[in-house]
Amino acid sequence: MARSFTCKYLVLLTYTPRKETDIEKYENWLINVDNPFFNSLNKVYHYSNWKVLGGSENFGFTYFDFLTFNSLSDFNTTWNSTEVREFTSEWRRMWGQAPHSDKLHLNARVFLLEKLRNKFQEFKSFVSINFNKKDIYLKKYSFKLIKSLRDEADFEYLKIEFFHEQNQISSDINGKLIVAPL
């Protein structure tokens, strides 16, 4: 049975762990600690971790996460919870590029988006992300930026498309799944 990627609201987190990070250890931490934590939160619909494989431009990050919610209320409750604030503070301490800075965007850029249309999309192991600055109609699976939660946004629209094989994609960002809920 195909897994679907359906949600009304998407939080896109983009980041690069600090240079001295042991990547194997970091990705194991994502699998064993980070992903189970976020997917255990009652109001989180889906949380997955991805590694950037390439793309047409350098966007300045090597990892990204999809954190999805069915309502803004679910997002606000979760994002502003003590539990999430403490967990993300620990992530910054362990992996962030500027763990002691008040400028949280130096560790991760975070954006809240709303889905523009409801269409079934099968969740797969590879993904393409295209960013768009203009108010144009993008074909299927489009999201519109509601607000930037950390840092200024340099896009207004986002297109996400999933693929079974890496060689099927060519976009701004090409990513490979590290871990997602079953």
N, C-alpha and C positions, 0 to 999 in steps of 0.2 A: 504494500500500500504506500502511495506517495505521501510524503510529508508536505504540508503546505506552509507557505510563509505569508500569513495573513495577519494584519494588524491595522489599527487606525493611526497609531502614533509610533514614531521611530526615534530613538535617540542614537545618533551616530557618534561614537567616540573614536578619535584618531590619535595615535601616539607612537613614540619610539622609546623603548627602554634605554636607560643610560648605557654608555658605550662599553663599560666593563662587565655588562650583564652576560652571564653564561646563558645563551639562547636555549639550549636544551633544558636547563633547569627552569628557565622562565616559562617555556611552553608546557612543561610538566606541572608547574604551579597553576597555569591557566586551566589545565585539564582537571587537576585534583582539588583546587581551592577556589579559584575565581569563578569559573563557570557553575559549579555546584552551588556556590553562595548565591549568586544572582538568580539562578533558576529556582532556588528554594523560596524566594520571596513571593508571598501570596499574590501580589498584584502584577508581577512580571509575567507577560505572556510568553516571551521567548528571549533568550539571551544566547548569543553565539560569538565566538572569537575567531578572527581571521588574520592571516599573514599576507602582506602585499607581495605579489609575485612580479609585478611590473606594471607598466602602463605607458601611455604616450607622453606623460610629463612627470616631473618629480614634484610630488605634493608634500614632501617633507615629513612623511610618517611611514613606518614599516609594519604597523599593526592597526587593526580597527575592530570594533565590536558593534554588533547590532543589539540594542536593548529595546524591546517593544512592549507596548501597552494598548489596552482596548479603550482607555479613556484618559482625558487630561487629569481627572481626579486620581486615577490609579498612578499616573506618572508623578504628580505632585506629592502624593502620600509617600511613595517610595523614594523619590529623589531627595526629599527633604527630611527623611528619617534619620535618626541618630545612628541606626545600624549601618546605613549606606555611607553616611559621612565618616564614621569610624573606619569602615572597611576601605574606602578610597584613600583616606589619610594613611593607612598602613601600606596600601599599594604604592603611594608616592614615596614613603620612607624606604621601601624595599627596592623599587624599580624606577622611580621617576627621575628625570634629568635635573630637576630643580626641587628636590624634596622639601626644602625649608623655605621656599619662596612663597609669598602671598599671591603671586601671579600664577594661579593654578593652570592657566593655559600653556605654560612652559612645560608642563608634564603631559597634558592631554587637552586637545581641542574637543569641545562637546557641542552638539547641535540637536535641537528638537525639531522634528519634521512631522507633517501630517500627510497621510496618503490622499491622493487626489481622486482615485477611483478604486472601486472594489473589483478586483479580478483575481481569480485563482492563480497562484504562482507556486510551482513545485520547488521545494527547498532542495538544493543540490550541493555538491562539494566544492564547486568553483563559482565565483561571482564576478560580475563586472559592475563597476560604478562609474557613472558619468555625471559630472557636475555641469550645471548650466547657470549662467548669470542673467539670462534674459527671460522675459515673460512670454514664453512660447509654449505651445502644446507639445509635450513630449509623448511619444507613444507609450504603451503599457508600462505599468509598474512605477509610476512617478510619485514623487513626494515633493511637497512645498515646504520650505523653511518657515517655521513659526518664529523661532528665535535662536540666537546663539547663546549657549549657556556658559561657555568659556571661550573667549577670543572673538574677534570679528569674523563674520562669515564672508567668504569670497565667492559665494554662490547663492542662488535662490531656489533652484530646483535640482532634484536628484533622481537619477534613473538607476534602478537596481535590476539586474537580470542574472538568473542562476543557470549554470551549465554543468554537464556531467564530465566534460573533459577540458583541460586547460587550453588546448589548441583551438577551441571553439570561440575564444573570447579575444577581443581587442577593444580596449576602452581606456578612459582616463586612468582607472585603477583596476587591476586584475588581482583577485585574491583567492587564497586557498583556505578552506575550512580547517581549523585546528580542532575545535570541539563545539558541539551544540547538544541540546537536550535530545533524547531519543524520540 
